[in-house]
């Protein structure tokens, strides 16, 4: 058994080891891809639900916000008017 035999043995062992590592890594990557795909589907469903909820809340808040805006403008206008009348009295 010369040095060539040990060289061929080491190359053969390295080939089998590399093949086993590649096989294990491909299995791990495929499982991660499947898990990530399911997680992305869940995130997409949650974002759709959140968007729909936000639209419902916005539709309910818009009329109230416009009414409050009108009330605020009227109260601000009445405060300005009362301030002017007090200045005129002095």
C-alpha positions in Angstrom: 0.0 0.0 0.0 1.7 3.1 -1.3 0.9 6.7 -0.8 -1.4 6.6 -3.9 -3.7 4.2 -2.1 -4.1 6.5 0.9 -4.6 9.4 -1.5 -7.4 7.6 -3.3 -8.9 6.5 0.0 -9.0 10.1 1.3 -10.5 11.4 -2.0 -13.2 8.7 -1.8 -14.0 9.5 1.9 -14.1 13.2 1.1 -16.5 12.5 -1.8 -18.8 10.5 0.3 -18.7 13.0 3.2 -19.4 15.9 0.8 -22.3 14.1 -0.7 -23.8 13.4 2.8 -23.3 17.0 3.8 -25.0 18.3 0.6 -27.9 15.9 1.1 -28.4 17.0 4.7 -28.1 20.7 3.8 -30.6 20.3 1.0 -33.1 18.7 3.3 -32.7 21.4 5.9 -33.1 24.1 3.2 -36.3 22.5 1.9 -37.8 22.2 5.4 -36.9 25.9 6.1 -38.5 26.9 2.8 -41.7 25.1 3.6 -41.9 26.6 7.1 -41.1 30.1 5.8 -43.8 29.7 3.2 -46.4 28.8 5.8 -45.3 31.7 8.0 -45.5 34.1 5.0 -49.0 32.9 4.3 -50.0 33.6 7.9 -48.5 37.0 7.8 -50.3 37.8 4.6 -53.6 36.7 6.1 -52.9 38.8 9.2 -52.1 41.9 7.2 -55.3 41.5 5.1 -57.3 41.2 8.4 -55.5 44.3 9.8 -56.2 46.3 6.7 -59.9 45.4 6.7 -60.1 46.3 10.4 -58.4 49.7 9.8 -60.9 50.4 7.0 -63.9 49.6 9.2 -62.5 51.9 12.0 -61.7 54.6 9.5 -65.3 54.5 8.1 -66.7 54.8 11.6 -64.4 57.6 12.7 -64.6 59.8 9.6 -68.2 61.1 10.4 -67.3 61.7 14.1 -64.1 63.5 13.1 -65.9 65.8 10.8 -68.6 66.6 13.4 -65.9 67.3 16.0 -64.0 69.5 13.5 -67.1 71.6 13.0 -67.7 71.8 16.7 -64.1 72.9 17.3 -64.3 75.5 14.6 -67.5 76.9 16.0 -66.2 77.0 19.5 -62.9 78.6 18.3 -64.9 81.2 16.4 -67.1 82.0 19.3 -64.0 82.4 21.5 -62.5 84.8 19.0 -65.8 86.7 18.8 -66.1 87.0 22.6 -62.5 88.2 22.8 -63.2 91.0 20.3 -66.3 92.1 22.1 -64.4 92.3 25.4 -61.7 94.5 23.7 -64.5 96.8 22.4 -66.0 97.1 25.9 -62.7 98.4 27.3 
